[in-house]
Amino acid sequence: MCQDYIYDKDMEQIAKEEQRKAWKLQAFTPTVVSHYQCTMTGIGEKYSTWEPTKRELELLRHNPKRRKITTNCTIGLRGLINLGNTCFMNCIVQALTHTPLLRDFFLSDRHKCEMQSPSSCLVCEMSTLFQEFYSGHRSPHIPYRLLHLVWTHARHLAGYEQQDAHEFLIAALDVLHRHCKGDDNGKKANNPNHCNCIIDQIFTGGLQSDVTCQVCHGVSTTIDPFWDISLDLPGSSTPFWPLSPGSDGSVVNGESHVSGTTTLTDCLRRFTRPEHLGSSAKIKCSGCHSYQESTKQLTMKKLPIVACFHLKRFEHSAKLRRKITTYVSFPLELDMTPFMASSKESRMNGQYQQPTDSLNNDNKYSLFAVVNHQGTLESGHYTSFIRQHKDQWFKCDDAIITKASIKDVLDSEGHNVQVVIFYIDFPIFPFLNFNWEVKPEIYNT
């Protein structure tokens, strides 16, 4: 006896059959009834490799033509029918379905539903939606089930009135996060939101708030999770600081600075600048043991994989309701290093230097989706631009998908202005499988 491992085809087949039986028996236990209900729809099944039968091998020999995914492939592009002022939902759905890591998660069937009623699970519906988008069908999809679930779980968005796309994004991420919490993946925590579900892994960052006492200079620091960063714009009632020193036609952070033009970097500088809270907002200093004036500064403690920037286009107050149409330029690649908490600490210690190495991809992001709003506050329409392949962009206008250029994406004229801008972590971007391979097991559900 050599005591080496051996492979027996018959034993392997028996083991696979017994494993399938065990999964079916487990599905009928009370603790996993909902999981069984999901597996009946083809979602959340135990993954097993595909081995063609004799009949399937014969069909493959007689049908040698194969679907080849090329850089010009349009699989994944699919319009969405407007169900009555639902463009706010359609544009965000297009951005989410073209978020590479989210797409890979759902197309690899990673979601295991543990809700009592899987038909009310938004994550299950997203799994189905991804399969619809990447099935190769070209006709527009009707997202009536998704709309129903949104109305059910986010009642403030129910009805056929015009809604805010950014508000829908946050509501959708919140519901997806809550419905993911039952997953095994949600039981470990390594991010600021103390959750390891797919939503928090991709979208959650950590925002650091430093409050400094003006008397003893003691600093109180808190770190809060965020899914997006909301940025004030010039033209709003909120005072805006002067434009950056690069506003003379130069290029800063990949953005072209035309004189008088506001950039995304300008908005981020304003967001992270120190703010004097004033005498009317004194805080109790733990060092002075009394109420003192202070300054507050926000910086990024932890960056998410996908960074969402919300430009506050719609201003609501007791006396004023209007849309801010200020032009904001934004780059294809964004460096977040100047806005990190670590950069602030280095500046305070006199050690910070502006990075000059273009090969250093730390804290760098690449643009992959933009949501625009055209029209007025009372009557408007949402569209989106999405990145299908590395250098291919498309405009999504409900059921209509058209090819777009980078110039179309970066230049928004008139009342067609950006509302939400999506960036993905640059170190991950080059390795993303944009030209992905169609796998039979994904669609045989």
Protein Blocks (a to p, Z undefined) as FASTA:
>chain_A
ZZiacddfklmmmmmmmmmmmmmmmmmpmklmmmmmmmmnopoiacddddddfklmmmmm
mmmbccdddfkbcghiacdddeejplmmmmmmmmmmmgmklmmmmmnopaccfbfblmlp
mklmmmmmmmmmmnopabdcdfkkmmmmmmmmmmmlgcjbdcdfklmmmmmmmmmmmmmm
mpmklmpccbfkopabfklmmmpccdddddddfklopacddddddfbdcdddehiabdcd
dddfklnopaeehiacdehiacfklmmmmmmpccdebjmlcccdfklopacddddddddf
bdcfbdcddddfbccdfkbccddfbdcdddfbdcfklmpfklmmmmmnopaccdfbfklm
ghiacdfbdcddedjfklccddddddfblmlccddehjbccdddfklmmpcghjlccfbd
cdddfklmmmpcfbacddfklmmZZ
